[in-house]
């Protein structure tokens, strides 16, 4: 974690400021020469513990070379300590943080028992979130060797609203970064990227961050994003995340709080699936209960069958002038352009996510309207199964969109 993040973060419970205590540091030569002209802190220079106006630009650049490997962020108002583990601030709400630490970071707890001994267990209404945490933790720490061709995929998720040049010199927020594939592409385009995910996929994303000094990874819940309401980012994007939230509208409201008036959000979500997809939805009732390793094998088998009976025929028919129209009706044809392992990942994703929602065009537009966006555009993602790419411009102030404590976030 870079010192830079302290200026942007807040307590996910109360929204208050956090105090940093570093246990272990390291320096990285990757950040030498990083330009921070647009990325100056505004409230606090955590590295030197004074107002940012007292820090010269050269010192800001050096700040990106310092990495906090292990430590904690402490909220005095809530009396809660949030750990920094493997370079990543873990700013989950208390119950989810306890679940994550108990399952994935027992060694850290053993080294620091006093600081994190008071964490509670998740409440019953967080059950779907916990299931999502574990499912995507397995998925995005297992399907990793698939970065080299992802730039094309990522741009298809945000087309036509974002192109590679739109990222250069910008500061952007990605909600739901998974293994870090979209975030790493955005960083390679020249953006400073703040990437957030609920699951242990942040471990994989952090590996990508080691190659991009201006890629920051945070573990957090989309319903309780740990960023100041005046967070200054040029735009926010979320690819394939809102459809997996227990309450998509509440999740979008939470994200909208961080989009300043006049700035935009870009999302990609599932559309209502075609008739042929219904057996897959019925199959999901079983597969979401399978152990992840068994589901992985099952996904491999289904990918192999779809390769033999759908993708190979598509590749052949699409090259014959008289059968191209027929070829474009074959389900799952988008995977014909990518390696087999991407098809396996696709099956695991659609069969393993604990929550999956599908939206009509009107539902996507209405969700964005209700979250305080205008000038909304919703277009179908070309060449793929039913899905929508949408853009909206914020017109309401963040305070009007803050979810109330009584909001049910897990419907």
KAVEN-V300086 format. One record per backbone hydrogen bond with DSSP energy under -0.5 kcal/mol. CO is the residue of the C=O (numbers start at 1). NH is the residue of the N-H. If there is no record, write none. Layout:
BEGIN
co->CO nh->NH
co->CO nh->NH
END
This chain:
BEGIN
co->1 nh->68
co->2 nh->5
co->3 nh->6
co->3 nh->7
co->4 nh->7
co->5 nh->8
co->5 nh->9
co->8 nh->228
co->11 nh->15
co->16 nh->11
co->19 nh->74
co->21 nh->72
co->24 nh->69
co->24 nh->70
co->26 nh->67
co->28 nh->31
co->29 nh->32
co->31 nh->34
co->36 nh->39
co->44 nh->46
co->45 nh->49
co->45 nh->50
co->50 nh->45
co->51 nh->54
co->52 nh->55
co->56 nh->59
co->56 nh->60
co->57 nh->61
co->58 nh->62
co->59 nh->63
co->60 nh->64
co->61 nh->64
co->62 nh->65
co->63 nh->66
co->65 nh->28
co->65 nh->67
co->67 nh->26
co->67 nh->69
co->69 nh->87
co->70 nh->23
co->70 nh->24
co->71 nh->84
co->72 nh->21
co->73 nh->82
co->74 nh->19
co->74 nh->76
co->75 nh->79
co->75 nh->80
co->80 nh->75
co->81 nh->83
co->82 nh->73
co->83 nh->85
co->83 nh->90
co->84 nh->71
co->85 nh->88
co->88 nh->85
co->89 nh->91
co->89 nh->219
co->93 nh->97
co->94 nh->98
co->95 nh->99
co->96 nh->100
co->97 nh->101
co->98 nh->102
co->99 nh->103
co->100 nh->104
co->100 nh->105
co->101 nh->105
co->105 nh->109
co->106 nh->110
co->107 nh->111
co->108 nh->112
co->112 nh->116
co->114 nh->117
co->116 nh->119
co->123 nh->126
co->124 nh->127
co->126 nh->130
co->127 nh->131
co->128 nh->132
co->129 nh->133
co->130 nh->134
co->131 nh->135
co->132 nh->136
co->133 nh->137
co->133 nh->200
co->134 nh->138
co->135 nh->139
co->136 nh->140
co->138 nh->141
co->138 nh->142
co->139 nh->142
co->139 nh->143
co->142 nh->144
co->144 nh->146
co->147 nh->150
co->149 nh->152
co->149 nh->153
co->150 nh->154
co->151 nh->155
co->152 nh->156
co->153 nh->157
co->154 nh->157
co->154 nh->158
co->155 nh->159
co->158 nh->161
co->158 nh->162
co->163 nh->166
co->164 nh->167
co->165 nh->168
co->167 nh->170
co->170 nh->172
co->170 nh->192
co->171 nh->234
co->171 nh->235
co->172 nh->194
co->173 nh->175
co->173 nh->237
co->174 nh->176
co->174 nh->196
co->177 nh->180
co->180 nh->184
co->181 nh->185
co->182 nh->186
co->183 nh->187
co->184 nh->188
co->185 nh->189
co->186 nh->191
co->187 nh->190
co->190 nh->169
co->191 nh->193
co->192 nh->172
co->193 nh->195
co->193 nh->216
co->194 nh->174
co->195 nh->218
co->196 nh->176
co->196 nh->177
co->197 nh->220
co->199 nh->202
co->200 nh->203
co->200 nh->204
co->201 nh->204
co->201 nh->205
co->202 nh->206
co->203 nh->207
co->204 nh->208
co->205 nh->209
co->206 nh->210
co->208 nh->211
co->208 nh->212
co->209 nh->212
co->212 nh->215
co->214 nh->193
co->214 nh->216
co->216 nh->195
co->217 nh->89
co->218 nh->197
co->218 nh->220
co->219 nh->91
co->221 nh->224
co->222 nh->225
co->225 nh->227
co->226 nh->10
co->228 nh->231
co->231 nh->233
co->234 nh->264
co->235 nh->173
co->236 nh->266
co->237 nh->175
co->238 nh->240
co->238 nh->268
co->241 nh->244
co->242 nh->245
co->243 nh->357
co->245 nh->248
co->247 nh->251
co->248 nh->252
co->249 nh->253
co->250 nh->254
co->251 nh->255
co->252 nh->256
co->253 nh->257
co->255 nh->258
co->256 nh->259
co->258 nh->260
co->260 nh->263
co->263 nh->394
co->264 nh->236
co->265 nh->392
co->266 nh->238
co->267 nh->390
co->268 nh->240
co->269 nh->388
co->270 nh->359
co->274 nh->277
co->275 nh->278
co->277 nh->280
co->277 nh->281
co->278 nh->282
co->279 nh->283
co->280 nh->284
co->281 nh->285
co->282 nh->285
co->283 nh->286
co->283 nh->287
co->284 nh->288
co->286 nh->289
co->287 nh->290
co->291 nh->295
co->292 nh->296
co->293 nh->297
co->294 nh->298
co->295 nh->299
co->296 nh->300
co->297 nh->301
co->298 nh->302
co->299 nh->303
co->300 nh->304
co->301 nh->305
co->302 nh->306
co->303 nh->307
co->304 nh->308
co->305 nh->309
co->306 nh->310
co->306 nh->311
co->307 nh->312
co->310 nh->314
co->311 nh->315
co->312 nh->316
co->313 nh->317
co->314 nh->318
co->316 nh->319
co->317 nh->320
co->319 nh->321
co->320 nh->323
co->320 nh->324
co->321 nh->324
co->323 nh->327
co->324 nh->328
co->326 nh->329
co->327 nh->330
co->330 nh->333
co->332 nh->335
co->333 nh->336
co->334 nh->337
co->335 nh->338
co->339 nh->342
co->339 nh->343
co->340 nh->343
co->340 nh->344
co->341 nh->345
co->342 nh->346
co->343 nh->347
co->344 nh->348
co->345 nh->349
co->346 nh->350
co->347 nh->351
co->348 nh->352
co->349 nh->353
co->359 nh->272
co->360 nh->364
co->361 nh->365
co->362 nh->366
co->363 nh->367
co->364 nh->368
co->365 nh->369
co->366 nh->370
co->367 nh->371
co->368 nh->373
co->369 nh->372
co->372 nh->395
co->372 nh->396
co->374 nh->393
co->377 nh->391
co->379 nh->389
co->380 nh->382
co->381 nh->384
co->386 nh->271
co->387 nh->381
co->388 nh->269
co->389 nh->379
co->390 nh->267
co->391 nh->377
co->392 nh->265
co->393 nh->374
co->394 nh->262
co->397 nh->400
co->398 nh->401
co->399 nh->402
co->404 nh->407
co->407 nh->409
END
